[in-house]
Amino acid sequence: MNLSAQVQKRNGTVVPYDLSRITSAIMKALAATEEIPYDRMHLTASRAAVLTEQALLDKYQGTPEFTTSVEEIQDLVEQTLMA
């Protein structure tokens, strides 16, 4: 999906939304838990990131232009992984 959304970081700066950064963060978290085999981590992280992106789109009613926060994305990722 081609989002032109913005993300407000914890330090207050606003950066363009980047799905690969979400996927990377999920990969790091999965690696730290050691609960998923390494060969499945990327697929799991990619799926979770896409589901998180869909949750954002649902929240913002399908509008591809919005500003969200790192904390909101983190909450959605946690919800996605727990589902």
C-alpha positions as CSV (number, residue, x, y, z in Angstrom):
1,M,0.0,0.0,0.0
2,N,1.3,3.4,-0.8
3,L,0.8,5.6,2.3
4,S,1.9,9.2,2.5
5,A,1.4,9.2,6.2
6,Q,3.7,10.7,8.8
7,V,5.0,9.3,12.0
8,Q,5.8,11.5,15.1
9,K,8.8,10.0,16.8
10,R,9.4,10.0,20.6
11,N,11.6,13.0,20.3
12,G,8.9,15.0,18.5
13,T,10.3,14.9,15.0
14,V,8.0,13.9,12.2
15,V,9.2,11.5,9.5
16,P,7.6,9.8,6.6
17,Y,5.8,6.5,7.3
18,D,8.0,3.5,6.3
19,L,6.7,0.0,6.4
20,S,10.2,-1.5,6.3
21,R,11.1,0.2,9.6
22,I,8.1,-1.4,11.2
23,T,9.1,-4.8,9.8
24,S,12.7,-4.3,11.0
25,A,11.6,-3.4,14.5
26,I,9.3,-6.5,14.7
27,M,12.3,-8.7,13.4
28,K,14.5,-7.3,16.2
29,A,11.8,-8.0,18.8
30,L,11.2,-11.6,17.5
31,A,14.9,-12.3,17.6
32,A,15.1,-11.1,21.2
33,T,12.4,-13.4,22.3
34,E,13.9,-16.5,20.5
35,E,10.4,-17.9,20.3
36,I,10.2,-18.1,16.5
37,P,12.7,-20.0,14.4
38,Y,15.0,-17.7,12.5
39,D,13.9,-18.9,9.1
40,R,10.3,-17.9,9.9
41,M,11.0,-14.5,11.5
42,H,11.0,-12.4,8.3
43,L,7.7,-13.8,7.1
44,T,6.1,-13.4,10.5
45,A,7.5,-9.8,10.8
46,S,6.3,-8.9,7.3
47,R,2.8,-10.2,7.9
48,A,2.6,-8.5,11.2
49,A,3.7,-5.2,9.7
50,V,1.2,-5.4,6.9
51,L,-1.6,-6.2,9.4
52,T,-0.5,-3.2,11.5
53,E,-0.6,-1.0,8.4
54,Q,-4.1,-2.3,7.7
55,A,-5.1,-1.5,11.2
56,L,-3.8,2.1,10.8
57,L,-5.8,2.4,7.5
58,D,-8.9,1.1,9.3
59,K,-8.4,3.6,12.1
60,Y,-7.9,6.5,9.8
61,Q,-10.8,5.3,7.6
62,G,-8.7,4.4,4.6
63,T,-7.2,7.8,4.2
64,P,-3.6,7.3,3.1
65,E,-2.5,10.8,4.5
66,F,-2.4,11.0,8.3
67,T,0.0,11.5,11.2
68,T,0.4,8.8,13.8
69,S,2.9,8.2,16.6
70,V,5.5,5.6,17.2
71,E,3.6,4.7,20.4
72,E,0.4,4.1,18.4
73,I,2.2,1.9,15.9
74,Q,3.9,0.0,18.7
75,D,0.5,-0.6,20.4
76,L,-1.0,-1.9,17.1
77,V,2.0,-4.2,16.5
78,E,1.6,-5.7,20.0
79,Q,-2.2,-6.2,19.3
80,T,-1.4,-7.8,16.0
81,L,1.2,-10.2,17.4
82,M,-1.0,-11.2,20.3
83,A,-4.0,-12.0,18.0
